[in-house]
Amino acid sequence: MKSITSKKQPKNIIPAFGINLGITIAMLSALILIPLASILAYSLRLTPGDFFRTLSSEPVRFAFGTSILCSFIAAFINAVFGTIIAWVLVRYSFPGKRILDGLIELPFALPTAVAGITLSKMYSTTGFIGKIFDRYGIRISYTHIGLTIALIFIGIPFVVRAIEPVLEKYDPSYEEAACMLGAGKTETFFKVTLKELFPAILTGFGLAFARGIGEYGSVIFISGNSQKEHTQVISYMIMQKLNYLDYGQATAIALAMLIISFLLLLFINIVQIRQAKRKGA
């Protein structure tokens, strides 16, 4: 006699698990695993000395420093203002809210080269905004400031979209309970609300940071690519190596970027897993 407690396996809407798994593995291999393996294979053609000599050369070091520093600053600014934008879009109702929410996706849909050309023109000394700052001796385009602005533009959706789902599920009764216990608005925000949002903010920060380090289209015009001013980004260095048919050094730099991106994604996954365990507890 079969046990009445035995659970029935749920029926899948899409049948044939083996075929679907095979398609999944084939697509991941063709689009992700094989290209990444090719980067590693080309990099291994270099000796360890050549590999570290490539990464330690002055142009590459400055390019890495510029990309990492500007991406970090842009991601931090996005973390602050992205939280405010997500808060407004979730907590308030106002005319044009859906339009404003849709505009957040614009950096995803807009070609990055178009964004780069538009930003470089707008913030140049003859541009609508750039000429205002130029009166006070502040240059934006072709400087680290312009580079950071471009990275803010392409990174803001990551933060907003990471925080919005958490805010939508967040119970305001926690804030009400804190206020009833005598906490002020500022204390309630930092000790209750921000604590709940912090993992999502870190996730958005990490995604924006990782995207900024490898960004090319939106920063290639506004950065100016000046070795003297140290405005060359690391993605431009890879393109420069490829133009000289130096595939070994190009893939060595790409491998270093891949390692950085992997560590950032690992950090993001750890944060998400800890957050899920905390909620489950």
Buried (B, 14 or more C-beta within 10 A) or exposed (E): EEEEEEEEEEEEEEEEEEEEEEEEEEEEEEEEEEEBEEBEEBBBEBEEEBBEBBBEBEEBEBBBEBBBBBBBBBBBBBBEBBBEBBBBBBEEEEEEEEEEBEEBEEBEEBEBEEBBBBBBBBBBBEBEBBEEBBEEEEBBBBBBBBBBBBBBBBBBBBBBBBBBEBBEEBEEEBBEEBBEEEBEEEEBBEEBBEEBBBBBBBBBBBBBBBBBBBBBBBBBBBBBBEEEBBBBBBBBBBEBBBEEEBBBBBBBBBBBBBEBBEEBEEBBEEBBEEBEEEEEE
